[in-house]
Amino acid sequence: MSCPGAAPVRQTTTNKKGGYFLKVERDEFNHVARALPSTSMDVNDQPMAGSCRLIAVLAGYQSSEINLNTFTIGKDLKLPELILTPDAKH
C-alpha cells in the first residue's frame, strides 16, 4: 500500500497463483476506510487508506494499481486484479 507522505507498507503476499487477500475496514459507502493488520501480531497504527493506492512489487516488473480513493467494494467483496508487466529495462 502506498500512501502520500508515507513509505509503502506491505499489507499482504500472494499465493503461487498470484491470489491475495487484503483485510480492510469499509465505510458506510463501501469505500476502503483503512487496511487492517494481516496478522494479530501486527499492532502498529495503519494510515487511513482513502488517499492510498494498492500496487504489487516484483523485481523486473511494473504493476497496475488500485486507487483506494475511488474504489468501491462490490457485493462480491473482491478487489480487481493487479497486473504485472515486464519492465522495459529487462
DSSP file (Angstrom, degrees, kcal/mol; ACC not computed):
  #  RESIDUE AA STRUCTURE BP1 BP2  ACC     N-H-->O    O-->H-N    N-H-->O    O-->H-N    TCO  KAPPA ALPHA  PHI   PSI    X-CA   Y-CA   Z-CA
    1    1 A M              0   0    0      0, 0.0     8,-2.5     0, 0.0     2,-0.5   0.000 360.0 360.0 360.0 129.9    0.0    0.0    0.0
    2    2 A S  B     +A   53   0A   0     51,-3.0    51,-2.4     6,-0.2     5,-0.1  -0.960 360.0 179.8-117.9 119.8    1.4    3.3   -1.0
    3    3 A C    >   -     0   0    0     -2,-0.5     3,-1.9     3,-0.3    49,-0.2  -0.914  37.9 -94.0-120.1 144.2    0.1    6.4    0.7
    4    4 A P  T 3  S+     0   0    0      0, 0.0     3,-0.1     0, 0.0    47,-0.1  -0.301 109.5  10.7 -56.9 133.2    1.1   10.1    0.2
    5    5 A G  T 3  S+     0   0    0      1,-0.2     2,-0.3    -3,-0.0    -3,-0.0   0.555 114.7  88.0  77.8   8.0    3.7   11.2    2.6
    6    6 A A  S <  S-     0   0    0     -3,-1.9    -3,-0.3     3,-0.0    -1,-0.2  -0.965  81.7-103.9-136.9 153.1    4.5    7.7    3.9
    7    7 A A        -     0   0    0     -2,-0.3    -4,-0.1     1,-0.1     0, 0.0  -0.477  53.0 -91.9 -70.0 145.6    6.7    4.9    3.0
    8    8 A P        -     0   0    0      0, 0.0     2,-0.4     0, 0.0    -6,-0.2  -0.278  42.6-149.1 -57.6 146.0    5.0    2.0    1.2
    9    9 A V        -     0   0    0     -8,-2.5     2,-0.4    -3,-0.1    -3,-0.0  -0.975  13.0-124.7-123.7 129.7    3.8   -0.8    3.6
   10   10 A R        +     0   0    0     -2,-0.4     3,-0.1     1,-0.2    -8,-0.0  -0.605  33.4 170.3 -71.5 124.8    3.5   -4.5    2.8
   11   11 A Q        -     0   0    0     -2,-0.4     2,-0.3     1,-0.3    12,-0.3   0.651  59.7  -9.6-107.4 -23.7   -0.1   -5.5    3.5
   12   12 A T        -     0   0    0     10,-0.1    -1,-0.3     8,-0.0     2,-0.3  -0.961  55.6-133.3-162.4 171.2   -0.2   -9.0    2.0
   13   13 A T        -     0   0    0     -2,-0.3     8,-0.5     8,-0.2     2,-0.2  -0.864  27.4-115.1-128.9 168.1    1.6  -11.5   -0.1
   14   14 A T        -     0   0    0     -2,-0.3     6,-0.2     6,-0.1     2,-0.1  -0.632  18.0-123.9-102.4 162.0    0.4  -13.7   -2.9
   15   15 A N    >   -     0   0    0      4,-2.2     3,-1.8    -2,-0.2    -1,-0.1  -0.299  49.2 -81.9 -87.1-175.4    0.0  -17.4   -3.3
   16   16 A K  T 3  S+     0   0    0      1,-0.3    -1,-0.0     2,-0.1    -2,-0.0   0.747 132.5  50.2 -62.6 -24.1    1.7  -19.4   -6.1
   17   17 A K  T 3  S-     0   0    0      2,-0.1    -1,-0.3     0, 0.0    -3,-0.0   0.415 121.5-104.8 -94.9   1.4   -1.2  -18.4   -8.5
   18   18 A G  S <  S+     0   0    0     -3,-1.8     2,-0.2     1,-0.3    -2,-0.1   0.457  71.6 144.4  91.5   1.1   -1.0  -14.7   -7.6
   19   19 A G        -     0   0    0     62,-0.1    -4,-2.2    -5,-0.1     2,-0.3  -0.481  24.3-178.9 -73.2 144.0   -4.1  -14.6   -5.5
   20   20 A Y        -     0   0    0     -6,-0.2     2,-0.4    -2,-0.2    -6,-0.1  -0.960  20.6-145.7-141.6 159.6   -4.0  -12.3   -2.5
   21   21 A F        -     0   0    0     -8,-0.5     2,-0.5    -2,-0.3    -8,-0.2  -0.995  10.3-168.4-128.0 131.4   -6.2  -11.3    0.4
   22   22 A L        -     0   0    0     -2,-0.4     2,-0.5   -10,-0.1   -10,-0.1  -0.975  14.5-144.5-123.0 117.6   -6.3   -7.8    1.9
   23   23 A K        +     0   0    0     -2,-0.5    13,-3.0    13,-0.3     2,-0.3  -0.696  33.1 165.4 -81.3 125.7   -8.1   -7.2    5.1
   24   24 A V  E     -C   35   0B   0     -2,-0.5     2,-0.4    11,-0.3    11,-0.2  -0.939  36.9-130.6-138.0 160.6   -9.8   -3.8    5.2
   25   25 A E  E     -C   34   0B   0      9,-3.1     8,-3.2    -2,-0.3     9,-1.5  -0.932  29.7-153.5-105.7 135.4  -12.4   -1.9    7.1
   26   26 A R  E     -C   32   0B   0     -2,-0.4     6,-0.2     6,-0.3     2,-0.1  -0.797   5.7-130.9-112.3 155.6  -15.1   -0.2    4.9
   27   27 A D    >   -     0   0    0      4,-2.3     3,-1.9    -2,-0.3    -1,-0.1  -0.245  42.7 -85.0 -90.9-175.6  -17.2    2.8    5.5
   28   28 A E  T 3  S+     0   0    0      1,-0.3    -1,-0.1     2,-0.1    -2,-0.0   0.637 129.3  54.4 -67.9 -12.6  -20.9    3.2    5.1
   29   29 A F  T 3  S-     0   0    0      2,-0.1    -1,-0.3     0, 0.0     3,-0.1   0.242 118.6-109.0-102.2  11.5  -20.4    3.9    1.3
   30   30 A N  S <  S+     0   0    0     -3,-1.9    43,-3.7     1,-0.3     2,-0.3   0.755  74.1 137.4  64.4  28.6  -18.4    0.7    0.8
   31   31 A H  B     -E   72   0C   0     41,-0.2    -4,-2.3     1,-0.0     2,-0.5  -0.728  67.6 -96.7 -94.5 153.8  -15.2    2.5    0.3
   32   32 A V  E     -C   26   0B   0     39,-0.6    -6,-0.3    36,-0.4     3,-0.1  -0.599  40.9-179.5 -70.6 118.2  -12.0    1.2    1.9
   33   33 A A  E     -     0   0B   0     -8,-3.2    16,-1.8    -2,-0.5    17,-0.7   0.885  62.9 -21.8 -86.7 -44.4  -11.6    3.2    5.1
   34   34 A R  E     -CD  25  48B   0     -9,-1.5    -9,-3.1    14,-0.3    -1,-0.4  -0.979  62.7-108.5-162.5 154.2   -8.4    1.5    6.3
   35   35 A A  E     -C   24   0B   0     12,-0.6   -11,-0.3    -2,-0.3    11,-0.1  -0.648  33.7-139.1 -83.7 143.5   -6.3   -1.6    5.9
   36   36 A L        -     0   0    0    -13,-3.0   -13,-0.3    -2,-0.3    -1,-0.0  -0.722  32.0 -85.9-100.9 153.8   -6.2   -4.0    8.8
   37   37 A P        -     0   0    0      0, 0.0    -1,-0.1     0, 0.0   -26,-0.1  -0.239  29.1-137.7 -56.8 144.1   -3.1   -5.8   10.0
   38   38 A S  S    S+     0   0    0     -3,-0.1     2,-0.3   -16,-0.0   -27,-0.1   0.707  86.8  30.3 -78.7 -19.3   -2.5   -9.1    8.2
   39   39 A T  S >  S-     0   0    0      3,-0.1     3,-1.1     1,-0.0    -1,-0.0  -0.935  81.2-118.5-134.2 159.9   -1.6  -10.9   11.4
   40   40 A S  T 3  S+     0   0    0     -2,-0.3    -1,-0.0     1,-0.2    -2,-0.0   0.691 113.2  62.1 -69.8 -16.7   -2.7  -10.5   15.0
   41   41 A M  T 3  S+     0   0    0      1,-0.1     2,-1.0     2,-0.0    -1,-0.2   0.665  83.3  86.4 -81.1 -16.4    0.9   -9.7   15.9
   42   42 A D    <   +     0   0    0     -3,-1.1    -3,-0.1     1,-0.1    -1,-0.1  -0.739  46.7 153.1 -88.9 101.8    0.9   -6.6   13.7
   43   43 A V        +     0   0    0     -2,-1.0    -1,-0.1     2,-0.1     3,-0.1   0.158  23.4 124.7-119.5  18.2   -0.4   -3.9   16.0
   44   44 A N  S    S-     0   0    0      1,-0.1     2,-0.4     0, 0.0    -2,-0.0  -0.350  73.0 -89.9 -75.3 162.3    1.1   -0.7   14.6
   45   45 A D        -     0   0    0     -2,-0.0    -1,-0.1     1,-0.0    -2,-0.1  -0.593  41.9-152.3 -74.0 123.0   -1.1    2.2   13.6
   46   46 A Q        -     0   0    0     -2,-0.4     3,-0.1   -11,-0.1     2,-0.0  -0.756  18.5-114.3 -94.5 142.8   -2.1    2.0    9.9
   47   47 A P        -     0   0    0      0, 0.0   -12,-0.6     0, 0.0     2,-0.2  -0.325  38.8 -91.7 -69.5 156.8   -2.9    5.1    7.9
   48   48 A M  B     -D   34   0B   0    -14,-0.1     3,-0.4     1,-0.1   -14,-0.3  -0.513  35.4-144.0 -64.6 138.2   -6.3    5.8    6.7
   49   49 A A    >   +     0   0    0    -16,-1.8     3,-2.4     1,-0.2   -15,-0.2   0.499  69.4 105.6 -89.6  -4.1   -6.4    4.3    3.2
   50   50 A G  T 3  S+     0   0    0    -17,-0.7    -1,-0.2     1,-0.3   -18,-0.1   0.804  91.5  30.4 -49.8 -40.2   -8.7    6.8    1.5
   51   51 A S  T 3  S+     0   0    0     -3,-0.4    -1,-0.3    17,-0.1     2,-0.1   0.204 104.5 102.7-105.1  16.5   -5.9    8.5   -0.5
   52   52 A C    <   -     0   0    0     -3,-2.4    16,-1.9   -49,-0.2    17,-0.6  -0.438  56.4-145.4 -95.4 168.2   -3.7    5.4   -0.9
   53   53 A R  E     -AB   2  67A   0    -51,-2.4   -51,-3.0    14,-0.2     2,-0.5  -0.976  10.9-132.8-132.9 150.3   -3.2    3.1   -3.8
   54   54 A L  E     + B   0  66A   0     12,-2.7    12,-2.1    -2,-0.4     2,-0.3  -0.891  32.7 167.7-104.0 127.1   -2.5   -0.6   -3.8
   55   55 A I  E     - B   0  65A   0     -2,-0.5     2,-0.3    10,-0.2    10,-0.1  -0.938  29.4-126.6-135.4 157.8    0.3   -1.9   -6.0
   56   56 A A        -     0   0    0      8,-0.6     2,-0.4    -2,-0.3     7,-0.2  -0.745  19.2-150.8-100.3 154.3    2.3   -5.1   -6.5
   57   57 A V        +     0   0    0     -2,-0.3     2,-0.3     5,-0.1     5,-0.1  -0.985  28.4 147.9-130.8 123.3    6.0   -5.3   -6.3
   58   58 A L    >   -     0   0    0     -2,-0.4     3,-1.9     3,-0.4    -2,-0.0  -0.920  51.6-104.4-151.7 125.9    8.2   -7.8   -8.1
   59   59 A A  T 3  S+     0   0    0     -2,-0.3     3,-0.1     1,-0.3    -2,-0.0  -0.211 106.3  19.6 -52.7 132.6   11.7   -7.2   -9.4
   60   60 A G  T 3  S+     0   0    0      1,-0.2    27,-3.0    26,-0.1     2,-0.3   0.488 110.8  91.2  87.1   4.4   11.8   -6.7  -13.1
   61   61 A Y  E <   -F   86   0D   0     -3,-1.9    -3,-0.4    25,-0.3     2,-0.4  -0.938  62.8-140.7-133.3 153.5    8.0   -5.8  -13.4
   62   62 A Q  E     -F   85   0D   0     23,-3.0    23,-2.5    -2,-0.3     2,-0.3  -0.884  25.4-141.7-107.4 144.9    5.7   -2.8  -13.3
   63   63 A S  E     -F   84   0D   0     -2,-0.4    21,-0.2    21,-0.2     2,-0.1  -0.809   6.7-131.8-109.9 146.2    2.4   -3.1  -11.6
   64   64 A S        -     0   0    0     19,-1.7    -8,-0.6    -2,-0.3     2,-0.3  -0.271  36.2-135.9 -71.6 178.5   -1.0   -1.7  -12.3
   65   65 A E  E     -B   55   0A   0    -10,-0.1     2,-0.5    -2,-0.1   -10,-0.2  -0.956  12.7-138.7-140.7 159.3   -2.6   -0.1   -9.3
   66   66 A I  E     -B   54   0A   0    -12,-2.1   -12,-2.7    -2,-0.3     2,-0.9  -0.977  20.6-145.0-117.2 115.1   -5.9    0.2   -7.4
   67   67 A N  E >>  -B   53   0A   0     -2,-0.5     4,-1.1   -14,-0.2     3,-1.0  -0.711   9.0-164.8 -81.5 108.9   -6.7    3.7   -6.3
   68   68 A L  T 34 S+     0   0    0    -16,-1.9   -36,-0.4    -2,-0.9    -1,-0.2   0.652  81.8  70.2 -72.7 -13.3   -8.5    3.2   -3.0
   69   69 A N  T 34 S+     0   0    0    -17,-0.6    -1,-0.2     1,-0.2   -18,-0.1   0.824 114.5  24.3 -69.4 -31.2   -9.8    6.8   -3.1
   70   70 A T  T <4 S+     0   0    0     -3,-1.0     2,-0.3     2,-0.0    -2,-0.2   0.475  97.4 109.5-112.2  -5.5  -12.1    5.9   -5.9
   71   71 A F     <  -     0   0    0     -4,-1.1   -39,-0.6   -39,-0.1     2,-0.5  -0.571  48.6-161.7 -80.1 131.9  -12.6    2.1   -5.4
   72   72 A T  B     -E   31   0C   0     -2,-0.3     2,-0.4   -41,-0.2   -41,-0.2  -0.952  24.0-119.8-110.9 130.3  -16.0    0.9   -4.2
   73   73 A I        -     0   0    0    -43,-3.7     6,-0.1    -2,-0.5     2,-0.0  -0.535  33.0-140.2 -70.3 124.0  -16.1   -2.6   -2.7
   74   74 A G    >   -     0   0    0      4,-0.5     3,-1.7    -2,-0.4    -1,-0.1  -0.195  26.6 -97.3 -79.6 174.8  -18.5   -4.7   -4.7
   75   75 A K  T 3  S+     0   0    0      1,-0.3    -1,-0.1     2,-0.1    -2,-0.1   0.768 124.8  58.4 -63.8 -25.6  -21.1   -7.2   -3.5
   76   76 A D  T 3  S-     0   0    0      2,-0.1    -1,-0.3     1,-0.0     3,-0.1   0.531 103.5-133.9 -82.3  -4.5  -18.6  -10.0   -4.2
   77   77 A L    <   +     0   0    0     -3,-1.7     2,-0.4     1,-0.2    -2,-0.1   0.746  57.9 139.0  60.1  27.6  -16.0   -8.3   -1.8
   78   78 A K        -     0   0    0    -57,-0.0    -4,-0.5     3,-0.0    -1,-0.2  -0.827  48.0-140.4-106.8 141.1  -13.3   -8.8   -4.5
   79   79 A L        -     0   0    0     -2,-0.4     3,-0.1     1,-0.1    -6,-0.0  -0.626  36.0 -98.7 -85.3 154.7  -10.6   -6.4   -5.4
   80   80 A P        -     0   0    0      0, 0.0     2,-0.2     0, 0.0    -1,-0.1  -0.235  48.8 -87.5 -65.2 164.4   -9.6   -6.1   -9.1
   81   81 A E        -     0   0    0     -3,-0.1     2,-0.5   -16,-0.0   -16,-0.1  -0.483  32.4-135.4 -71.0 143.1   -6.6   -8.0  -10.4
   82   82 A L        -     0   0    0     -2,-0.2     2,-0.5    -3,-0.1   -27,-0.1  -0.893  22.7-147.2 -94.1 130.7   -3.3   -6.3  -10.2
   83   83 A I        -     0   0    0     -2,-0.5   -19,-1.7   -27,-0.0     2,-0.5  -0.881   7.4-157.9-107.1 126.4   -1.4   -6.8  -13.5
   84   84 A L  E     -F   63   0D   0     -2,-0.5   -21,-0.2   -21,-0.2   -27,-0.0  -0.882  11.5-175.1-100.8 130.3    2.3   -7.2  -13.6
   85   85 A T  E     -F   62   0D   0    -23,-2.5   -23,-3.0    -2,-0.5     3,-0.1  -0.952  36.6 -93.1-122.9 145.3    4.1   -6.4  -16.9
   86   86 A P  E     -F   61   0D   0      0, 0.0   -25,-0.3     0, 0.0     2,-0.1  -0.268  45.0-110.9 -57.2 137.8    7.8   -6.9  -17.7
   87   87 A D    >   -     0   0    0    -27,-3.0     3,-1.8     1,-0.1    -3,-0.0  -0.464  20.7-125.4 -67.2 140.1    9.8   -3.7  -17.1
   88   88 A A  T 3  S+     0   0    0      1,-0.3    -1,-0.1     2,-0.2   -27,-0.0   0.721 107.2  65.9 -61.3 -22.0   11.1   -2.3  -20.4
   89   89 A K  T 3         0   0    0      1,-0.2    -1,-0.3   -29,-0.0    -2,-0.0   0.683 360.0 360.0 -74.1 -18.1   14.6   -2.4  -18.9
   90   90 A H    <         0   0    0     -3,-1.8    -1,-0.2   -30,-0.2    -2,-0.2   0.421 360.0 360.0-105.9 360.0   14.7   -6.2  -18.8
